[in-house]
């Protein structure tokens, strides 16, 4: 029996959203300044008067734009080493470590950027399906390649990732409305399963 597991990352595998954590870790003083500057946008976001993707791009870009890929990857490694496995839910980790790897593919499907999600996916032996950071000449442009990997986009990206593979069973785990399309599509959709 061939199985596909799709795991959301932030809040499902982890206790917290990693974006703010990573950006704060990257540059604490810059993070504080930019966070305060972005509060009006965060409020508009809560009121659904701003687009998630635009606010996210603006905030991430305000801290990481112009930084070298080398430095970003180095910081991502440090971030992972500093927070793993502390921020990972024990029961999620237990579940993942007990997956029978034969005839099974596991995906980490996340709106987080590949920048800091990659070390976690590698450690958990999953293929990463995420929002992608755009680098030009080894420097982060502040842009994404393609769309923010959330909601319907998560499902589109999963389908692209598995393209022609056929699975007997697809099992998905998520914890927010952004995971709903993925959960509905799977044979088994688990909402807040590890909470």
C-alpha positions as CSV (number, residue, x, y, z in Angstrom):
1,X,0.0,0.0,0.0
2,X,1.5,3.3,-1.1
3,X,0.9,6.2,1.3
4,X,1.4,10.0,1.1
5,X,1.6,12.0,4.3
6,X,1.2,15.8,4.1
7,X,2.1,17.8,7.2
8,X,1.6,21.4,7.8
9,X,4.6,22.8,9.7
10,X,3.7,25.9,11.8
11,X,1.4,25.0,14.6
12,X,0.9,21.4,13.5
13,X,4.4,20.0,13.8
14,X,5.6,23.0,15.9
15,X,4.1,24.8,18.9
16,X,4.6,28.2,17.4
17,X,4.7,30.1,14.2
18,X,8.3,30.1,13.1
19,X,8.4,33.2,10.9
20,X,8.5,35.8,13.7
21,X,10.9,33.5,15.7
22,X,13.3,33.2,12.8
23,X,13.2,36.9,11.9
24,X,13.8,37.9,15.5
25,X,16.7,35.4,15.7
26,X,18.2,36.8,12.5
27,X,18.4,40.4,13.7
28,X,16.7,41.2,17.1
29,X,17.1,45.0,16.9
30,X,16.0,45.3,13.3
31,X,13.1,42.9,14.1
32,X,11.8,45.2,16.9
33,X,11.9,48.4,14.7
34,X,10.2,46.7,11.7
35,X,7.7,45.0,13.9
36,X,6.5,48.3,15.3
37,X,6.4,49.8,11.8
38,X,4.3,46.9,10.5
39,X,1.7,47.0,13.3
40,X,-0.8,49.0,11.3
41,X,-0.5,46.4,8.5
42,X,-0.9,43.5,10.9
43,X,-4.1,45.2,12.2
44,X,-5.4,45.5,8.7
45,X,-4.5,41.8,8.2
46,X,-6.6,40.8,11.2
47,X,-9.5,42.8,9.9
48,X,-9.0,41.1,6.5
49,X,-8.4,44.5,4.9
50,X,-4.9,43.6,3.6
51,X,-3.5,40.7,1.7
52,X,-1.5,38.2,3.7
53,X,1.1,37.7,0.9
54,X,1.8,41.4,0.6
55,X,2.2,42.0,4.3
56,X,4.3,38.9,4.7
57,X,6.6,40.0,1.8
58,X,6.9,43.5,3.2
59,X,7.8,42.3,6.7
60,X,10.2,39.6,5.7
61,X,11.8,41.9,3.1
62,X,12.2,44.7,5.7
63,X,14.6,42.4,7.6
64,X,16.1,40.0,5.1
65,X,16.2,41.9,1.8
66,X,19.7,42.4,0.5
67,X,21.2,39.8,2.8
68,X,23.5,37.1,1.2
69,X,22.1,33.6,0.7
70,X,25.2,32.3,2.5
71,X,24.5,34.3,5.7
72,X,20.7,33.5,5.5
73,X,21.5,29.7,5.2
74,X,24.0,29.9,8.0
75,X,21.5,31.7,10.3
76,X,18.8,29.1,9.3
77,X,21.1,26.3,10.4
78,X,21.8,28.0,13.7
79,X,18.1,28.7,14.2
80,X,17.4,25.0,13.7
81,X,20.1,23.9,16.0
82,X,18.9,26.3,18.7
83,X,15.2,25.4,18.5
84,X,15.1,21.7,17.5
85,X,13.5,19.7,19.0
86,X,12.2,22.2,21.7
87,X,9.6,23.8,19.4
88,X,8.4,20.5,17.9
89,X,5.3,18.9,19.5
90,X,6.5,15.6,21.1
91,X,3.5,13.6,19.9
92,X,4.0,14.9,16.3
93,X,7.7,14.0,16.5
94,X,6.8,10.6,17.8
95,X,4.2,10.0,15.1
96,X,6.7,11.1,12.3
97,X,9.5,9.0,13.6
98,X,7.3,5.9,13.6
99,X,6.2,6.3,10.0
100,X,7.0,3.2,8.1
101,X,9.3,4.6,5.3
102,X,8.6,1.8,2.9
103,X,6.2,2.8,0.1
104,X,5.6,6.1,1.9
105,X,6.3,9.6,0.9
106,X,6.1,12.5,3.4
107,X,5.8,16.2,2.6
108,X,6.1,19.2,4.8
109,X,3.7,21.7,3.3
110,X,4.1,25.2,4.7
111,X,3.5,28.9,4.1
112,X,6.8,29.5,5.8
113,X,9.8,30.3,3.6
114,X,12.1,27.5,2.5
115,X,14.9,29.6,4.0
116,X,14.2,28.4,7.6
117,X,11.9,25.4,7.0
118,X,14.4,23.4,5.1
119,X,16.6,22.2,8.0
120,X,13.4,20.9,9.7
121,X,12.2,19.1,6.7
122,X,15.6,17.5,6.2
123,X,15.8,16.4,9.8
124,X,12.3,14.9,9.6
125,X,13.0,13.2,6.3
126,X,10.4,15.0,4.4
127,X,10.3,16.7,1.0
128,X,9.7,20.4,1.4
129,X,6.8,22.2,-0.3
130,X,6.9,25.8,0.8
131,X,6.9,29.5,-0.1
132,X,10.1,30.1,-1.9
133,X,12.6,32.9,-1.4
134,X,14.0,34.6,-4.5
135,X,17.8,35.0,-4.7
136,X,19.6,36.9,-7.4
137,X,23.4,36.7,-7.6
138,X,23.4,35.1,-4.1
139,X,21.4,37.9,-2.6
140,X,17.7,37.8,-1.3
141,X,15.5,40.1,-3.4
142,X,12.8,40.3,-0.8
143,X,10.4,38.6,-3.3
144,X,9.0,35.1,-3.5
145,X,9.2,32.7,-6.4
146,X,5.5,32.1,-7.1
147,X,2.8,32.5,-4.6
148,X,2.6,32.2,-0.8
149,X,2.1,28.5,-0.1
150,X,-1.2,28.6,1.7
151,X,-4.8,27.7,1.2
152,X,-5.6,26.5,-2.3
153,X,-1.9,27.1,-3.2
154,X,-0.9,24.4,-0.8
155,X,-3.0,21.9,-2.7
156,X,-1.7,23.1,-6.1
157,X,1.9,22.7,-5.0
158,X,1.3,19.2,-3.5
159,X,-0.2,18.1,-6.8
160,X,2.8,19.5,-8.7
161,X,5.2,17.8,-6.3
162,X,3.6,14.3,-6.7
163,X,2.6,14.9,-10.3
164,X,2.1,11.4,-11.7
165,X,2.6,9.4,-8.6
166,X,-0.4,7.3,-7.5
167,X,-1.1,6.7,-3.9
168,X,-3.5,4.3,-2.2
169,X,-4.0,6.6,0.7
170,X,-3.3,10.3,1.3
171,X,-3.2,11.5,4.9
172,X,-3.0,15.2,5.8
173,X,-2.5,17.1,9.0
174,X,-3.2,20.8,9.6
175,X,-4.3,23.3,12.2
176,X,-5.7,26.4,10.5
177,X,-8.1,27.5,7.7
178,X,-5.1,27.7,5.4
179,X,-4.9,23.9,5.6
180,X,-8.5,23.2,4.8
181,X,-8.2,22.6,1.0
182,X,-5.4,20.1,1.7
183,X,-7.4,18.4,4.5
184,X,-10.5,18.1,2.3
185,X,-8.6,16.7,-0.6
186,X,-6.8,14.0,1.4
187,X,-8.5,10.6,2.1
188,X,-7.9,11.3,5.7
189,X,-7.7,14.9,6.9
190,X,-6.7,15.5,10.5
191,X,-7.4,18.9,12.1
192,X,-5.3,19.9,15.1
193,X,-4.5,16.2,15.6
194,X,-1.3,16.7,17.6
195,X,-2.7,19.5,19.8
